[in-house]
């Protein structure tokens, strides 16, 4: 017996729901921190596009960017914050409710 889905689209976090941001959050939920080039490769996007999406996630306090160096080369690591993890779990719950699983 399946349950009736609670179709409340307002529960879906629009900050996460974009395709690239969704990919970033999903990846960081398993691998945090991740380097900027690693995220570019995993999301299949350009540096500029990824940067734009990370800014939106950072503004929501879902990710934190750590800028430093690896040897003499600049390196940016992206961390999923506690707020971001909570938002990710809430997003997954909302999606389960919508699809009824």
ZIWOMO-V626128 format. One record per residue. N is the residue number from 1. RES is the residue in one small letter. SS is DSSP state (hx for helix, st for strand, lp for the rest). OMEGA is omega in radians with two decimals (999 if undefined). Layout:
# ZIWOMO-V626128
N_RES_SS_OMEGA, N_RES_SS_OMEGA
This chain:
# ZIWOMO-V626128
1_x_lp_3.12, 2_x_lp_-3.14, 3_x_lp_3.11, 4_x_lp_3.13, 5_x_lp_3.05, 6_x_lp_-3.02, 7_x_lp_3.11, 8_x_lp_-3.06, 9_x_hx_3.14, 10_x_hx_3.13, 11_x_hx_-3.12, 12_x_lp_-3.13, 13_x_lp_-3.09, 14_x_hx_3.10, 15_x_hx_-3.12, 16_x_hx_-2.88, 17_x_hx_3.08, 18_x_lp_-3.00, 19_x_hx_-3.11, 20_x_hx_3.14, 21_x_hx_3.08, 22_x_hx_3.12, 23_x_hx_3.13, 24_x_hx_-3.12, 25_x_hx_3.13, 26_x_hx_-3.13, 27_x_hx_-3.12, 28_x_hx_3.11, 29_x_hx_3.12, 30_x_hx_-3.06, 31_x_lp_3.12, 32_x_lp_0.12, 33_x_lp_3.03, 34_x_st_3.12, 35_x_st_3.13, 36_x_hx_3.12, 37_x_hx_3.09, 38_x_hx_3.12, 39_x_hx_3.08, 40_x_hx_3.14, 41_x_hx_-3.07, 42_x_hx_-3.12, 43_x_hx_3.13, 44_x_lp_-3.10, 45_x_lp_3.12, 46_x_lp_3.10, 47_x_hx_-3.11, 48_x_hx_3.13, 49_x_hx_3.12, 50_x_hx_3.13, 51_x_hx_3.12, 52_x_hx_-3.12, 53_x_hx_3.10, 54_x_hx_3.09, 55_x_hx_3.13, 56_x_hx_3.11, 57_x_hx_3.12, 58_x_hx_3.11, 59_x_hx_3.10, 60_x_lp_-3.10, 61_x_lp_3.10, 62_x_lp_3.08, 63_x_st_3.07, 64_x_st_3.12, 65_x_st_3.11, 66_x_st_-3.12, 67_x_st_-3.14, 68_x_st_-3.13, 69_x_st_2.98, 70_x_st_-2.95, 71_x_lp_3.13, 72_x_lp_-3.08, 73_x_st_3.07, 74_x_st_3.12, 75_x_st_3.03, 76_x_st_3.05, 77_x_st_-3.13, 78_x_st_-3.13, 79_x_st_2.97, 80_x_st_-3.14, 81_x_lp_3.06, 82_x_hx_3.09, 83_x_hx_3.12, 84_x_hx_3.12, 85_x_hx_3.12, 86_x_hx_3.12, 87_x_hx_3.13, 88_x_hx_-3.14, 89_x_hx_3.09, 90_x_hx_3.10, 91_x_hx_3.14, 92_x_hx_3.11, 93_x_hx_3.12, 94_x_hx_3.13, 95_x_hx_3.09, 96_x_hx_3.12, 97_x_hx_-3.10, 98_x_hx_-3.09, 99_x_hx_3.03, 100_x_lp_3.07, 101_x_lp_999
